Amino acid sequence: MDDVLLLDTEAMPYEEVRRGRVHMIRRKRLPLESGIPGVTMEYSLSIVPDGYFTPRHRHNFDQIRYTISGVQSTGLGDLAPGECGYFPEGSYYGPQKQEGECACLVLQFQGASGEHLLSNEEMNATYDRLLKSGGKFENGIYTTLKPDGGKINRDSYEAIWEEHEGRDLKFPAERYRQPVMMMTNNYRFWPDRKRPGVEIKHLGSFSEARTTVTFQRILPGGEIPACVQEDAELRYLIDGSFTFDGKVRGPGTYMFVRNGANVEALRSDSGATFFTITLPMLADLAALLKSGSPLPWERADKRSIAAE
């Protein structure tokens, strides 16, 4: 695994995402390996089409969304360009009724409860298996027939997850009453006292895992100094340009910096702004595994976190 991964998202192809919803999302998957056995994370640059619909629902994983263009429907207030939403495991949102196309960054990742996030390959294979068994996906619902001809309706994601895992989906108890919508234009950049020439717009840190969402701005002529990276970061360049590893890179560049990586300096002559997600949980879990200690959701003294 590379300590630092960089790629130009403009040069990547789109793939279709089959989830049993109304209309189909297209996305570019941005490489992201947790480094922790069994911990799945998926990051993508997604196009949500006009007419996309999901009923009111919730997840057993965490999700972060950042709107690049268009307006993103959430059922709890739309996310305009530049705005960000945190959708915690266990908290309801929707229905989503997309009007017009939008482009967004979407991170889906295992929450603090430790429930498994299905990979794209697992989701698609199970979706196909359910179709072959005679069921039907429509309007975000998976429908099967009883012997007497009656219908059994389930949320499409729940049906896929339960088929794959072979057990009922138990949603984590809510940590937040509802998702958090961040109107980012109302935040200000704050100087980073440890890195002159760098400013941070801190949007929030969430759950026990301390997942953090920020904008990082490098002022013209500034740099992020060379360092040993403490926590993994997902950086997406939304404005400006920067020089790293001897190459100048522009908007749409995706950068995954692993926890523990030896990272060279990142410089910008004209200035650069990243949308950044920081994942302390990866270094936390790696330290527990190295010490032989159980992960938080494996501990015998944990309180019950299943809501149902």
N, C-alpha and C positions, 0 to 999 in steps of 0.2 A: 504493500500500500504506500502511495506517495504521501509525504507529510503535508504537502500543499497541492491541491488539484485546481487547475484553472481551465476554463473552456469558454468559447464564444457561443452563447446560446443562439445567436443569429444564424449560425451555420448548422444547427441541429434540426432534424426532421420532427414532425409531430406524429404522435400515435393516438389511437382512439382508446377511450376508457369505457369499458362496459360495466355498468353498475346497476342497470335496471331502472334508470331514471328516464324522464322525458327529455329527449334529444341527448346528444352525446358530446361530452367534453373531449377536446383534443389537448394534448399536452406534450411537453418536452421534459423528460425525466432528468433531473440534475443529480449526478452521482453523489451518493452519501452512504458511507458505511459506518455503522456505529462503533464497530470494533468490539462489541459486547455480544457474546453468543445469545441468540434468542431475542435481542432487542432490535426491532425493525423501525426504520425511519424512511419516509419517502418525501422528496422535495421536487416540485415541478413548476414549470412555467406553463400555465394552463389558459386555454381559450374556452370561456363559458358561452355557449351559443344563445342567441335570441330564442326565447321559448323554453329554456331549460327550467325544469320544475322538480322540486322535492317537497314532500309533505313535512309537516312539523316533526322533528326527530332529534335524536341525540346520539352521541358516539361513546364508545368505550376506549377512546384514545383522544389525545389533544390535537388541536389543529390551529395553525396561524395562517392568516390570509392577508396579502398586501395587494391592493389594486394598482395596476400599472396604467391601464387605460379603460375607458368605459365606466359604467357604474355597476357595482356588484350587489345583487339582491341577497339579503340574509333573513328577511322576515322580522328583523329587529332594528331596522334602519339600514339604508343602503350605504355601501362603502364607496365613496367617490375616489377618483384618482389620487394616489398618495396616501389614502387612509388605510388603516390596518385593523384587523379584528383577531382576538384570541377566543377560540371556541373550546372551552374546557371539557374534559371527559365528564359525562353524566349530566350536562346542562342542555336543556332543550333550546332549539332555535328553528326558524322557518315558520311557515312554508316559504321556500324560495321560488319566486316567479320572475325569471330573468327577462328584462326588456332591453333589447339591443345586446350586442356582443360585448364582452369585456375580457381583458387580459389581466391575469393576476399570478402572483407567486403563492403557492400553497405548500405548507409543510404539515405533514401528518406524521405523528410520532407517538410512541408508547408513553402513556401518562404515568403519573406517580403510583397508580394502582398496580401497574405491572401487567395489565391485560395485553394479550398479543395483538399487534397490528398486522393484519394480513398484507403481504406484499402484493404488488400488482399481478405477478404471475399466479399467486395463490387465488386472488380474487377472480381473475379471468377464467382459470381452469374450473373453479367451482361454479361460476356462473354458467359455463357451458354444460357442466354436469347436471345442474338443476333443470336447464332447458331440455336436455335429453331425457330427463325423468318424467317429462310431461307437464311440468309447471309452466307458468306464464308470468313474465315481467311486464307491468304496465303502470304508468303514472307513479313510479316509485314503490310499487307494491308487488310482492311475489304471491301468486295465487295457485293453489292446488285444489283438487276436487276430493270431497269425501266419497265413500262408496255409494251414498244415497244421492250424489249429484250436488250436494251443498258445497259452498266455497270456504276455503280457509285462506285468509289474507294475512300476510306478514310484511313488515318493512323489508325492502329488498336487501339492504345491507345486513340486517339481522339474520335473514334467511341464509345468505351466503356464508356469514361467519359461523353460524351454528352447524351448517352442513360441513364446513371445513374442519371445525374443531371437534365435532361430535358431541357437543353438549350445549345446554342452554346458555344464551348470552346473559350475563349478570352485569348490569350497569353499575359503575362506581357511584358512591354517594356524591351528591353535588358539593363541590368546594365553592362554587360561585353560583348565585341565583340565576344568572344568565351570562352569555358571552360578553366580553368587554370590547366595545367599539372605540377606537382611538382616532380622534379628529386631529391628525398630526400637525396641521397648519397652526394649531393653537399652542403647540409646544415651542420652546426656544432651544437653540443650540447652547451648550454649556462648555466652557473650556476644560480640556483635560489637563489637570495640573502635572501629570506624570509624563505627558507627551506634548510639548509645545508645538503649536501648529496643527493640532488635532482638536476638533470639537465634537461633542456627543449630544444628540437629542435622545434622551432616555424616555422611551414610551412606557415601559413597565417590566417587572419581573414577576413570574407567575408560578404558583404552587410550590410544594416542598422542593421540587427539582430546580427552582430558581431560573427557569427558562427566561431569557432576557431579550427584549426587542428594542433596537435602537436604530438611529441613523448615525453613521460615522462620517464626519466631514474633514477632509484634509485641505487646509488652506493652501493657496498658491505658493509653491516653493517648500511646502511642508512635507513631512514623512511620518509613517508609522515605523519606529525604529526596529532594527533586528532584535529578536527576542526568542526565548523558549515559550511557546504558546501554552498558557495555563489551561484555558477552556476552549473547546472546539467552537469555531465560528463559521457561519454561512454568510458570505458577503455577496451581494448582487449590486453591481455598479449601475446607478440610475442616472448619474450626471457626471460630466467631466472625463478625465482620463488619468491613468497612472502608469508608472514604470515599475515592472517587477521581473526579475530574472532576465534583465537586459532587453525586455520587450515593452512597447507602449500598447496599452489596452484601453478600449473604449466602452461606452455604455452597452449593457447587455452581457458584460463579462461576469461569470459566476466563479467564485473562489471558495473552496472548502479548505479550511485550515484545521488540522487535527489537534486535539489536546496533546501536549508534549512535543509538538513539532518544533524543530529548529528553523526559524523563519527569518529570511533576510529582510532588509529594509524595503519598504514600499514607499515610493516617492511620487509626488505629483507636481509638475511645473505650473499647470493652469488651475489646479484644484480638482477635487473629486469627492463624490458623495455616494456612500454605500447604504443600502438597506441591509441590516445585519441582525442575525439571530444567533445568540450565544447559548450553548448547551452545557452547563456545568455538570449535568447528570452523567455525562459520559466519563469524565474524569473521576467523579464520585464512585460510579459503579466499577470502573477499572481498578480503583484503589481497594475496594471491598473484595473483588475477585483475587487480586494479588495477595491480600492478607488471609484469604481463606474464609472470610466472614460471609454470612448469608446476605443476599440482597434484601432491600427493605421489605418487599412483598413476600419474602420467604421466612421472615423472622417469626418465631413462635409467639412473641409478645405483641405482635401487631394488633391494632384494634380492627374490628370488622369494617371493611370499606365497601362492601357490596350493599347496594340500595335495595335490590330485589333479585 
